[in-house]
């Protein structure tokens, strides 16, 4: 049996907090930071299940120990054994929540969203019968076979395969010892899914993240509302989600830009699956460099870059990057046109991102009005005690 993979909670090693550091856990926050910890009562390894107790010995929570600034990611604030029944209960709760959403015209969605589903360190995306699992902690990855069995019990006949894509998201020393691969079943790639009537082909083995950016579903659909007859620029297009929505909503023309040739191939493939291929133009270039020399004007510009910062130390540089990018993007918008702009950097909060767009607008000297404030889709829920889970920020602004 893997160490502490399934144990009675009373037998787990204890992480003892400094006096007064239990308040965050009593408010049900799902993280314990290194500075809150006084000691462990026995040797603990990265990935172990542990129980967290106050300085006086009061039980507070159970979670996975993680060798980083966030030392424990909490699975439960209740004394309970962590095993097959626990995982099945968590997955069943997550699955029922997705069915309650009644997501329109789609067969792909996020099934587990980390802290938002009480499972910190775990992402599970569902693509038309295939669950793609991505562990961000060693503890979750060590439990992957139990997780797979629980997923099979919960999803039943609607599950044909489970793929583990965790190598890219785990600590390097551990990641070097593992490989991505199927935990159950197998399907040929690419794998076709549908979203609001649009078709996409997903490749979780070679694509970014788990293969597709499901969090932008509602924002792509909003773009379709505005796209008819318009000339659209989709910058950082990746697999062409916004491009496909624009074209199928009768945009006059869509230009897709990405530095990655592999991403552009995915984009062209998805455009070809739908309609409007004759109105689509692919540009394989560095977006920022291209924007600086490009003088063409667009009715709608979409800026959906990868995360510019993954740590607090990189935040200032990221904000400057967002400012420069959005200043160039605003210059490309026709008078009366729209800018769809996003940040998925968790350390750049909503207010800071908003103020960055204000600064970019001031720099270019154009009147700008906010029409929509956007976030991730409802299948990416946010634990109310963990506001950090609201990672995707977006604005739709009219440029006059």
Order of alpha helices (4+ residues) and beta strands (2+ residues): beta-alpha-beta-beta-beta-beta-beta-alpha-beta-beta-beta-alpha-alpha-beta-alpha-beta-beta-beta-alpha-beta-alpha-beta-alpha-beta-alpha-beta-alpha-beta-alpha-beta-beta
